[in-house]
């Protein structure tokens, strides 16, 4: 029996063929931090396996952590954004 795997966001359903994993995190809050950073820069992304890790933190090791996934065509741009240094102090000052 073959199953089609899908990832659902608030507004779209994506097949795994459309998405690539660009990062894995042991803690869901880190995945959400970087998801927000990517979305602020116009990159569509979703988080996968968050609930497995939150429910059983030891499962994080077994499943490879919380996955941050983006559309394949956005992967290079997303990696550049994530790899760039983040200046939290300046970001907080500019938004106040």
Secondary structure, 3 states (H helix, E strand, C coil): CCCCCEEECCCCEEECCCEEEEEEECCHHHHHHHHHHHHHCCCCEEEECHHHHHHCCCHHHHHCCEEEEEEHHHHHHHHHHHHCCCCHHHHHHHCC
